Amino acid sequence: MTNNELRELRKNVISVMKSFELEGFVYTEEEKRVFDKIASGEISTAQAREIFKRMP
């Protein structure tokens, strides 16, 4: 992934998170860590989805 792609990905992840927060959703610290990994390109959204499915 290029620097521009990573920057755009990070921007999109932050935008989505803020949108949900405006609706009243409160993220757990664990959820924030997963989103951080998505934003850094460390994991894919498919991998994150599997992680979220296993969360209580």
C-alpha positions, 0 to 999 in steps of 0.5 A, spaced: 500 500 500 502 506 498 503 512 503 497 516 499 493 509 500 494 509 507 493 516 508 486 515 504 484 509 508 486 512 515 482 518 513 476 514 511 476 510 518 476 516 522 470 519 518 466 512 519 468 512 526 466 519 527 459 518 524 457 513 528 459 517 534 455 522 532 449 517 532 451 516 539 455 509 539 461 509 544 467 504 542 470 500 546 478 500 547 478 493 543 474 496 538 478 502 537 485 498 537 482 494 531 480 500 527 487 503 528 490 496 525 485 497 519 487 504 518 494 503 519 494 497 513 496 492 518 489 488 517 484 488 512 476 489 513 475 482 512 480 480 518 477 486 522 470 483 521 472 476 523 475 479 529 468 483 531 464 477 530 468 474 536 467 480 540 462 479 546 
